[in-house]
Structure formats: structure tokens, C-alpha cells
Amino acid sequence: MNKDQAGDVLRAIGDLYPNTFQVTETKVKLLIPQLEKMDYDRVMANLSSFAAINKFPPTIAEIAGYAPEHNDSLEKMRKWKEESAKVDPAVKKRFAKEMENLFKDKSKNAEV
């Protein structure tokens, strides 16, 4: 989220809890950088859910919402599958046999 959105979160907390949460310069300095690391929509949804059941204002940890980290493993697997589809079946069979032999050799050495 950006600075304006982070400010909106703090203002929303202040609006929801006017008697117990005031937005101060200190809070802005400390909390804006933490909120900027989060996803605005997730934080606001968490704040909404929190406010529905709590009469006291939340800590930032209680309403934190982070976007999922990018995981390129699925993309890598898709590319490997795509590349493997281009490999001649005879080459795949030979490779599989060589791997099998390698595992057998290594397991014999491990037993000794």
C-alpha cells in the first residue's frame, strides 16, 4: 500500500474508535512504514472484521494483511514439463535406466 492508503487505515481506525484512538504524529511516523509493507485491501477487510467484534482499537498486528509472496515454482514446473515434452522418448528411457543404475550403485555403497 502507499502512504495515502496507510493514512486512510489510521483514519479509519480513528473513525471507528473515536474515544480510544487518536491519530498522532508519533503514530503516523511509526505505523505508516509498517502499513506500507502490507496489502491495503486485506488490511481494510481485516479492520472491518475486527471492528465488528471488538470494542477496543486493534494493534497493527491484529489487522495485518500481506499479499502472498510470489512463488515461481509452479511456473518453473510448467516450463520443465513443456521442455520435457520435446525430449525424445528413447532419451528419456535411457536417462531413467541410468538413474536407476546410479541409485543402485549408491545404495550398495551406503550399505557397506
C-alpha positions as CSV (number, residue, x, y, z in Angstrom):
1,M,0.0,0.0,0.0
2,N,1.1,3.6,-0.4
3,K,1.4,6.4,2.2
4,D,-2.1,7.8,1.4
5,Q,-3.7,4.4,1.9
6,A,-1.8,3.8,5.1
7,G,-3.1,7.2,6.3
8,D,-6.6,6.0,5.3
9,V,-6.2,3.0,7.5
10,L,-5.2,5.1,10.5
11,R,-8.0,7.5,9.9
12,A,-10.5,4.6,9.6
13,I,-9.3,3.2,13.0
14,G,-9.7,6.7,14.4
15,D,-13.2,6.9,12.9
16,L,-14.2,3.5,14.3
17,Y,-12.8,4.1,17.7
18,P,-13.0,7.9,18.3
19,N,-12.8,7.8,22.1
20,T,-9.8,5.5,22.3
21,F,-7.7,6.0,19.2
22,Q,-6.3,9.4,18.1
23,V,-4.0,9.7,15.1
24,T,-0.9,11.4,16.4
25,E,2.3,12.4,14.7
26,T,4.2,9.7,16.6
27,K,1.7,7.0,15.5
28,V,2.0,8.2,11.9
29,K,5.8,8.1,11.9
30,L,5.8,4.6,13.5
31,L,2.9,2.9,11.8
32,I,2.9,4.2,8.2
33,P,6.2,2.4,7.3
34,Q,4.8,-0.8,8.7
35,L,1.5,-0.4,6.9
36,E,3.2,0.3,3.6
37,K,4.6,-3.3,3.7
38,M,1.0,-4.6,3.7
39,D,-1.8,-5.0,1.2
40,Y,-4.4,-2.2,1.6
41,D,-7.5,-4.3,0.7
42,R,-6.5,-7.1,3.1
43,V,-5.8,-4.7,5.9
44,M,-9.1,-2.9,5.4
45,A,-11.0,-6.2,5.3
46,N,-9.3,-7.3,8.5
47,L,-10.1,-4.0,10.1
48,S,-13.7,-4.3,9.2
49,S,-14.0,-7.8,10.6
50,F,-12.1,-6.8,13.7
51,A,-14.3,-3.7,14.4
52,A,-17.4,-5.9,14.1
53,I,-16.5,-7.9,17.2
54,N,-14.1,-5.7,19.2
55,K,-14.9,-2.6,21.2
56,F,-11.2,-1.6,21.6
57,P,-9.0,-0.5,18.7
58,P,-6.7,-3.0,17.1
59,T,-3.0,-3.2,17.1
60,I,-1.4,-3.2,13.6
61,A,-0.6,-6.9,14.1
62,E,-4.3,-7.7,14.7
63,I,-5.3,-6.3,11.3
64,A,-2.1,-7.0,9.3
65,G,-2.7,-8.3,5.8
66,Y,0.2,-9.2,3.5
67,A,-0.1,-10.0,-0.2
68,P,1.1,-13.6,-0.9
69,E,4.7,-13.8,-1.8
70,H,5.4,-14.6,-5.4
71,N,6.2,-18.3,-5.9
72,D,7.7,-19.1,-9.2
73,S,7.9,-22.8,-8.6
74,L,4.7,-23.6,-10.5
75,E,5.9,-21.6,-13.4
76,K,9.3,-23.5,-13.4
77,M,7.5,-26.8,-13.2
78,R,5.3,-25.8,-16.2
79,K,8.4,-24.9,-18.2
80,W,10.2,-28.1,-17.3
81,K,7.1,-30.1,-18.3
82,E,7.0,-28.2,-21.6
83,E,10.7,-28.8,-22.2
84,S,10.5,-32.5,-21.3
85,A,7.7,-33.0,-23.8
86,K,10.2,-32.1,-26.5
87,V,12.7,-34.8,-25.5
88,D,12.8,-38.0,-27.5
89,P,11.2,-40.9,-25.6
90,A,14.3,-43.0,-26.2
91,V,16.5,-40.4,-24.5
92,K,14.1,-40.4,-21.5
93,K,14.1,-44.1,-21.3
94,R,17.9,-44.2,-21.4
95,F,18.2,-41.5,-18.7
96,A,15.7,-43.3,-16.5
97,K,17.7,-46.5,-16.8
98,E,21.0,-44.7,-16.0
99,M,19.4,-43.0,-12.9
100,E,18.1,-46.4,-11.7
101,N,21.6,-47.9,-12.1
102,L,23.1,-44.9,-10.3
103,F,20.7,-45.3,-7.4
104,K,21.5,-49.0,-7.1
105,D,25.2,-48.3,-7.1
106,K,24.9,-45.6,-4.4
107,S,22.6,-47.7,-2.2
108,K,25.2,-50.6,-2.4
109,N,27.9,-48.2,-1.3
110,A,25.8,-46.9,1.5
111,E,25.3,-50.4,2.9
112,V,29.0,-51.0,3.3
